[in-house]
Amino acid sequence: MKPIEPLIIKTYKAAIDLRNSTDKQIKSALKSIADGLLQEAATLLKANAKDLAKQEPDNPRNDRLMLNEKRIKNIANSIRNISKLPNPAGIILQERTLPNGLQLQKISVPMGVVGAVFESRPNVTFDIAALCLRSQNACLLKGSSDADETNKVSIKIIKNALKKNNLNPDCVTLLPSDREAVKELFTATRYVDVIIPRGSDGLIRYVRQNSQVPVIETGAGVCHIYVEKEADIKKAVDIVVNAKVSRPSVCNAVDAILVDEKIAPEFLEKLKPKMEENSVEIFADKKAYKLLKGYPRLEAASSDDFGREFLSLKCAVKVVKDTDEALQHIQKYSTRHSEAIVSENKKQCERFLKEVDAAAVYSNASTRFTDGEEFGLGAEIGISTQKLHARGPFALEKLVTEKWVIKGNGQIRG
């Protein structure tokens, strides 16, 4: 593989051009990307089919890789929505004049060059490019080999739109899918300002442990729903089923269901047919196993099953004594992504929302809402589970840093 430093340097230089671009140019470029995406849908689907053909047909992650006309339209709509959001860069955050006459401003500015390392999902290529462009950041995109053909067509669509709007096409760069490209990206501290991994826990851990460039984690999701003893049974069943089956291959899908022992028999009896209807495999602890006896896809759970991000039609179920035990379990196994309680007891809900340490905590709602677009943020690069700089959907508003601008008239410090 050829060294990628020339590509990185081109992107670094293009970031300067992008900072000098106009808001009108960037908005127009984003609209052109959305238009180009729809116009080239057939070409993109053909490339995506090639990528899918390389996978095992029963791989549950194929859902993440797959594009169809509906998903392409959704991506285009998301890009248009991002174009309508205000640029988070260039905002005066503080302003004052010192006694010596120096005029101070603290201003939000683009990060510069954002490196993104991600797996499979081709929509991420467009999401990251659009968010970075809107905030005047250049970006280096390192997708996986699984989506190589799809990403190559995607980047052509993006670059054509940039050229059409007189923006430097090097401000969005697709790096080779080889692992060696990642290693070189990790050491490009002179040219890359931040790296954001998006994908499996293994990928995120690898980037965190090996990158010399600062990393903002978008963590894996081991998500829980706790059905408290005063839950509305129908509401709880609907929420759990939605959180598990609406799109099981994503990070905000529920992985473990905790149910209070006082409500467990009734709740699990009503949950069974809904889960069976959707072919969900259940890994149950001893108490839940007895209550679920006769369920066709039932397995006895091991302790490891309660820390698994399944990313498929599988989930763990545990019967707990009370809220204390539920909170202790979540504290032990949570990846601090999205956690939920279902209860009609407001006091228990408030306790859960205060005590659970996660990027998103819910009462009486599905964890599937943890998403930049659902939160009105346009889209997101990923869900940040760390606490520095950004937490939750890592979206447009967080793709900036700060700069102090000081204007004087010959002042010197005594």
Disulfide bonds with the S-S distance in Angstrom:
none
